[in-house]
Amino acid sequence: MENQDLKFVIVGHVDHGKSTLIGRLLYDTNSLPPDKMAEIKKSSEELGRVTEFAFLMDHLQEEREQGITIDTAQAFFKTAKRQYVIIDAPGHSEFVKNMLTGASQAQAAILIVDAKEGVREQTKRHSYLLSLLGIKQVIVVVNKMDLVDYQEQVFAKIKSELDIFLGNLQIKPNFYIPIVALKGDNVALASENMPWYLGATVLFALDSLREEVGEAGQALVLPVQEIYKIGDKRYVLGRVEAGELKSGQKIKVLPSGQETIIKTIEKFLQENLLSAQAGENIALTTQDPLFIERGNVICETGKEPSLKSEFAATLFWLSQETLQKDEPLIIKCATQESACQVSEIKNRFNSSTMEILEENASQLNFLEAAQIIIKTKKPLALSKFSEFSELGKFVLLKNDNIIAGGIVIEL
């Protein structure tokens, strides 16, 4: 497990220091090519600023000039323990869709809060999204402690406020860390400016997190991604999301219900494996020439997930265009896809305050969340999100654009 990559997302209100923290992590782990710092220094001088670590991520000229992060970018660094993939997510509310797309890939999160500004609307909204996506491993960093003279009471106040809010979202942070990302305080090395803080640095906290590579203890689930025919062999490609796949194993293909036996399991440059575990990408062949296509779900006979065409969910609405009850949409869950509609909006609520705005609503507005009922045209293999996340989270699309993200709460 020590060699697995860990993907984490950095979220928080705009200008609270996400990109600067990422730049600092890359710098402190010697993950930058020699010419990169020279380029960043030059760019900073041209704009009349001190060295801006944020420029490492805000590589678009528009972002450099405006000082905001627009798209979701990725960066890599490694410690003695493992390699990390950082997903940098935007803070502006109109970029929440990008943030949701980025965070959905993450196994952990860093929630960043400006010590001077404190907890803001986007802090709370991004926290709600982490809860919605089921990200349980969270590190809270209180940044720009130099702007409040490194005062312990400022840090303690923010920690206390977030403890209550995050607790209501069922999020229990692994660490709270006071930092100055620009200067490196408590990022890689302990800060001399905050002798009252004796806890972990950001890098130590990250190394303390666990990798999540699939649900090994559950029954087999393998959503089919692609089908390839090479010679007379027809390969079914996918990622084992749960359980174990074994050569000679009896399987069922959903939604058709066809059954067959696994003939071969292969990985890149590895033929005829005996088994594959949760988290592994594989190609398989079957004994019978079944019609299997993208969007099918391969599972263990007798232990298959439920096939449902109606279910209850929590939905986060991302479109400027209002959701109207019963309008035609497309749902995607794992590799499955179907036409659908929101048949009932039980209640809609403010995604940053959790205040219920209306019960039995007929529409949903930009950045609101809701408890809903969804009806799909064809049945989908689903699980409650709390029981198995891969078949319990979904996105809604309209005109090929993602307009909402949600989780299954009841089947």
N, C-alpha and C positions, 0 to 999 in steps of 0.2 A: 504493500500500500504506500510505502514511502516514495515510490517513483511516480505516483499518479499526479497529474496536473490538478490544481484546484482553481476553479473559476469563481471570481467574486465580482460583485457590482458595487460601485461607489455612488450613493444617492444622497440627495439633500437639496436644500433651497439654493436658488441661483446665487452665485458670488460667495458662497460659503467656503469655497476652496477645494472642490473636487479635483479639478485638473492640476492644481498646484501640488496636491498630495500625491497624485499619480507621478508627476514629474520628479518629485522628491524620492519616491520609492525606487524609481528607475535609476536615479542618480546614486542613491545610497547603496544599491546592490550592484553597482558597476555594470548596469545593463545597457549603457549608452555607448554607441560607437564614438571614437575620439572626436570626429568632426561634428558630431551632433551638438555638443555643448557650445562649440564655436559659432555654429549657425544660430542657436538660440540667443547667445549673447549679442550677436550682430543684430538680430531682429528686434531685440529689446532696446538696444541703443538707438536704433532708427526711430522707434516710437517714443524715445525719451523715458524709458522705464529701467528699473533695476532688473537683474536677470529674472526672467519669468519662466519658472518651471512649467507653468500651465501651457506654454507654447508647444511643448512636446506632444500634447494631445490635441490642442486647438490648432491643428495644422492648416485649416482653411483660412485664407486671408481675411474673409468676411468675419470669421470668429475672432481672429487676432485683433481686428480693428474695433469690433463691438465688445470684446471681452466676455463673450458668452459661448457656451458649448451647444452646438446645434444637433449634430448627429451622434450616433452611438459608435464609439471607436474602441479598439482593443489594443492592449499592450502586454508585453511579457517580461517577467523577471524571474529570477530564481534565488533561493536561499540554499543553505547546506542541506535542507530537508527535502525540498521539491521545487518544481516550477509552478508559477502562477500565471493565470490569464486574468488581466484586469479589464472589466467592461465599464467604460466611462459613460454614464448616462446623463442626459441633459437635465437642467433644473427648471427651465421656463415651462409654464403650464402648457403652452401650445406644443411642446416637444414631449409630452407625457407618453405619447404613443411609442416614440423611439425608446424611451426609458423602459416601458413595459416589455418591448421586444428584447432589449438587452438583458433586463433582469430575469427574464424567463429562462435564460441559459445558465443562471448562476446557482452555485451551491451555498454561497454565503454572501453577506453584504457588509459594507461599511457605511454607516449613516453619519454624515458630517454636519455639524452645527457650528455656526459662527458664535464665538463666546460673547461678542459685543451685541449682536442682533438677537441671539437666543432662538428659541423654537418658533418657526414661522409656518405659514400655511402649507408651503410645499414640503417642509419637513414632515408634517403630519400626513399629507397626501401620499408621499413616497413611502412612509411607514405603513400606511394602509395597503399600498400595492405590494410591499414585501409580505405582508400578512396574507393577502389574496393569493400570491404566488407560492405560499407555503415555505418561504425561506426562513428557517429557524435559527440559523447561526448568524448572529448580528454583532458587530463591533461598533459601538458609538464613539466617535472622536469629536471632542470639543476643540475646534480650531481657532487660531488667532488669539491665543491666550495672552500674547504680548500686548494686545490692544486693551486689555483689562488689567494690566500690571500683574499678570500671573496669579490673580487672586483665587484662592481655594474656594471662597464662598460663592463666587460666580459659577465655577465648575459644579459645586455641590447643588446649587439652585437648579441649573439646567438638568442635572442628573435626576433630581427629585421629580421635576416636572415630566421628564420623559419616562421615568419608571412607571408613573401612573398611566400615562397615555398608552405606552407600548404594552403595559400589562393588560389593558382593556382589549388589545388586539391579539392577545395570547403570544406576545413576543417577549422573551426574557433575554436581554443582551448578555453575551458572553463576557464582554469587557466594556468599561467606560474609560476613555483615555484622554487627558488634556494634552493638546499638541500645538506646535507652531509649524505648519507644513513648510512654509517658505524658508525657515531657518533650520528645520530638522529636529526641533525639540520633541523628544519621545517618539520619533518615527523609527529610526534604527538604533539610536542611542538615547539613554536616559538624559533628561534635561537637568542642567545645573540651576535653571531658573525656577524650578518647581520642586524644591526639596521635600515639600509636604506630600508629594505623590510618590508612592513606592511600588506602584503596580507595573504592568507589562508595557513594553513599547509596542508600536503597531506591528512591526515585523514579528516580534515574539508572539503576539496575540494571533496573527495569521498562522504561524507555524503550529499553534495549539489547536487549530480547527481540524475537523476530520473531513476526509473525502467522502463523497457520496457517489458511488458508481453503479447504482441500481439496487433494486429490492431483492437481495439474494435469498431471503427467507420465504418468499411468496411463491405461488404457483406460476408456471411459465406464462409470460406475455411477450410476444414479438410482433409489433406492428410492421407490416410489409412496406418497405420503401421503394424498391425497384424490382423488376424482373429482367434478367438477361439470358439470352440464348447464345451459347457458344458451342458450335458443332452440334452434336445431338443432345447436349445437356441443357436443361432449363434451370437456371439458378434463381432462387428467391433470396433477395438481399434485405437485411434489416438489422436492428439493434436489439439485443436481448434486454428488455426493460425490467424484467423480473424473472426470478427462478433460474432454472438450468435447462439447457437444451442438450439432449443426448442422442447419439447415433442409435438407431433402432427404436427410438421412442415413438409411441402412438400420440398423434396430435389431432386437433380439430381446427378447422379454418372457419373463422366468423367473417361475415354473417351467414354464409351458405350452410354451415354445419357439416361440410364434407370432412371425412376422416381419412388419414393415411399414416404412413410410418416414415420417419426421417431416414433417408438412405445415406447421405454424406453431409458433413459439416466442414466448411473450409474458411480460412482467413487468408489475408494477403500473404502470399509466399508460403502458406501452410496448408497442405491438403490432408483430407481424411482425419480430422480431429475426432476424438471420442466424445468431447462435450464442449459447451461454451457457457460461460457464466454471465450473470447480469452485468451490463455495462459493456459487453463485447459486441462489435460489429462483425457480422458473419454472412456467408452465403451458404445456402443449404439446397439439397435436392431431395425429392421425395420418391418413394417407391412407385406410387401411382401417378399417372399423367393428369393431375387435377388442373382445373383452371383457377389459378391464383393470380391476383392483381394488386397493385398498389392500393392501400387503404384497407386491405384485409388484415385481420389480427389472428396470428397463430397462437394457440394456447394448448394447455394440457387437457386431454379428454377427461371429462368429469369434474374439472376444476376451472371451467371457463368463466370469464366475467359476464355480467348481465347484458343482454341485448335490449335496448330501450329506444323508444321513439318519443318519449315524454319524460321530463325530469325537472327537478327544482334546482336552481343555481343562484349564486351571487354574481352579479354582473357589474363591470366597471365600464361606463360609456365614454368613448374616446373621440367621438365625432362632433364637429361643430353643428352638424345637421341633427336635429332632434330625432330620437327613436320613436316611431309610432307603433303602438301595439298591432300585431298581426301583419306587419309589412314583411315582404319576402326578403330573406337574408340567406347567407351561406355559413354553415358551421364547420370548423375544422378541429378535430381532436386527435392527437398523435398524427397518423397519416390518413385518417378517415375524413370523409367530406360528405356533406349532404345539404340539400335545401332545408330551410327551417323558418320558423317564426316565433317571436316572443308572444305567447298567447295570454299571458297574465303578468302584470307588474304589481306584485303584492304590496310593496312599498318602495319608495325612492328616498335616498338619504344623501346628505352632504358628505363627500368622501374625505374631508379633512377634519370635520367636527363630529361625524357619526350621527348628527341630528336627523331624525326622520322628518322629511319634508311633506310627504303625502302618502296615504294608504290607498290601495286599489287605484293606482294611477293609470293614465292612458298613454303617457309619454315619458321619456327620460331625456334629460338635457346634458350638455357637454360637462364632463368630469363629475357627473353624479354617479352614484352606485345604487343598486337595487336588488331586492329579492324577487326572483322571477320564475315563471314556468316556461320552458322551451318545448316546442313540438318539432320533430324532424320528419322529413319526408320518408327517409329510410332508417331502419334501426341501426344504432351505433353500439359498439362494445364499450361499456362505461363502468366506472367505479366511483364511489364517493371519493372526493379529493382527500379526505382525512384517512382513507384506507389505502389508496394507491394513486399517487399524484399524476402519473403519466396518462392514465385514462380518466382522470378527474379534472383536467383543466382544458380549456378550449378558447378559441378566438372566433369572433363573428366577422364576416366580410360583406361588403357591399361594393359592387363595381370593382372587384379585385383589391379593395383597400380594407385594411384592418380597422374596424370601427369599435370593437369592444373586446374585452378579455374577461373570462369568468372561470368559476370553479363549480363543480357538481356538489351539491350538498345533500340531495335526497333523490333516490331512484323510484 
